[in-house]
Amino acid sequence: MNKLFCRLACLAAFCLATSAQAALLTFNSPEQITFEGVPPIATYPEGGFRITGDATSYLLLFDIGADGSQGLLVSADMPITLMAAGGGPFSLLGLEYAASDLFGIGFDATANLLVSGLVDGGNMLEQTLLLDELNFASFSFQGWTNLTQVSFVSSADFVLDNINAVQQQAVPEPASLALISVALASLALGRRRNKRAAAQSAN
């Protein structure tokens, strides 16, 4: 009985604990980009996340990333969106970014990168990041949790790299929690009864 009780207690603790799956989107080992719809929407998957945008909004290019490897070049005035592949909530922890003048059109020194996070429940988080031409900067987000999507847009071309995000697993439903609680309470009650019966028979 004690072993069964311990096993059920461990199972309950496992069910009640929230787990998370971290991912670092490096753009160094890209999977196949898919195009759907009219006009076509491009989707890039990596690490359990997906980036979507107009088919002309971004490119994966070598030698433009933060460490000289592959990075994501995003066109000016073309928003892209980051979501968990399964559509669940996630947290945004950080990223690296820089302005780009790859096509030689000139760099706008007043350009900023606007990062907008949609929180489950409808609230919006926003962070404006200063763009520095060809020099990567890193930014750590505080409290950007329970997000359903994050969008990135700027009036200038920019590069994203090393996006650090964590998928959040859903908390068990109240009905499941109630069922586990009833099972544990029943086992505890049965254990007490067995102890009493054993004590009475010993006397």
N, C-alpha and C positions, 0 to 999 in steps of 0.2 A: 504493500500500500504506500509506504514511504517513497519507494522508487517511482511509482506512478504519479504521486503528488509532485515530486521534484521535476519529473518530465513535463507534466502539464504546466507547472510554474515557469519552466524554461521556455515552453512553447508560447505562453502568454506574454512573457517578456519580449520574445522575438517578434511577436505580432504587434506589440505596442510600440516597439522601437521604430523610429523613422530611419530609413537608410538613404544614402545619397550616392550618386555616381558622378565623379568628376571627369571633366574632359578639357583638353587643351587643344584648341583648333589652331594648328600650325600651318595648314595649307601646304605642307611638304609632301604628303602622300595622298593626293586627291582621289576621291572616287569619281565615278562618271557623273558629270553634270547632265541633268535632264532638262528638257524643254517641253512645256505643255501650254495649251491654250492659244488664244488669239486676242491681243498680241502675246507672243510667247513669254512665259515666265521661266526663268532659269532657277534651278534648285541644286545647291551644292551640299552634300551630306558629309559629315565627319564627326566621329566620336559621340554618336547618339544625338547630334544636333543637325539642323539644316539652315542654310542661308538661302533666302529667296529674294528675287528682284527681277525687274525687267531684263530681258535677254541682253540688252545693251548696257546694263548698269554696272557690271563688274567683270573682271578678267582675273584668272590665276596666272601669274607670271613669275618666272625664275629671276633671281638676283635683285628683287625689290623688297624682300622681307627684312625683318629687324636684324637677322643674323646673316644677311646676304643670300639667304635661300629663297624659297618660294613665298609669296605673299598675295594678298587679295587687293587688287587695284580697283577702286570704286570711282565711277565717273561723277563729276560735279552735278549737283541738283537731281541725282538719281538715288532715291532711298532704297536701302536693302534692309531685310528683316531677319533676325535670328530667333529661332524657336527650337524647343526640344522636338526631336523627330516624332515622338509619340504624342505631342501636344500637351504634356503635363507641365507642372510648375517647375521653375528652375531659378537659380541664383546666378547673377553675373558678378564675378570677383575682380576681374581686371582684363587689360588688353594693352597692346602696343600699337602706336599709330604715328603717321607722318603725312605731311603734304607731299604731293607728287607733281612734277612738271615733265612727265615722261614724253608728252607730245609737243613740248616746246612752245606752249601758248602763253607762258608767263605765269608767275605765282602771285596770287592775291594775298598780300601780307595781312589783310583784315579778315581772312577766311577763318572760320571756326568749324569744328566738328560737333554736331548736335547729336547726343545719344539720348534716346527716349525709351523708357521702360514702362510697359503696361502691366500693372499689378492685377492679379486675380481679384476681382471685386470692382474694377473700374478706375482705380487711382492711377495717376501718371507720375513717373519720376523723370526728371530731366537733368542732364549734365552737359555743359558746354566746355569743350576742350580746345585749347589754342593749337593751331597747326603750325609746325615749323618745317620749312622746306628741307627735305632730305634728311632731317635729323629725327630719329625715332624717340618718342617719349612713351613712358608707361603710366598707366593710371589704375589705381585700385578703388573699386566701388565699395562703399560702406552701406549696408542695409538694403542692397538691391536683391531682395529675396521674394519668393512667391510670384515670380514674373510669368506671364504667358507669352510675351514677346518683347524684343528689344529692336529698335530701328536706329539706323545710322544714316546721316545725310549731311552734306556740306556744299557750299557754293563753289568749292574747289575740288579737284581730283585729290584723292587721298588713298593711303595704303593702310590696311588692317593686318595685324599678325598676332599670333599667340593669344587668342581670346580664351580666357579661363572662365569656365562656367560649370555649374554643378546641378544635375537633375535632382529634384526633390521627390521622394516617393510619397504617395498619398497616405494620410493617416487612416487607420482602420475605421470603418463605419461604426456608428454608435451601436447598431444591432450586433455586430461582431464582438464589440467590447462587452456588451451586456451578456452575451452567450458565454464568453470566456470567464467573466466574473461569476456567473451562476455555477459553472462547472467547478471552478476552484472552491467556491463556498460549499458546494455539495461534498466535495472530497474532504474538506476540512471538517465538516460536520460528521461524515462517515468515520473519519479517523478518531474523532473524540468518542463516538459511540463504541468503536472497537476497543479503545483504551478502557472505557468504563466497564464493558462486558468482561474484559480480561481481568480487571481488578476485582470485580464481583466474584468471578469463578475462582480466583486465587484465594479469596476469603472463604 
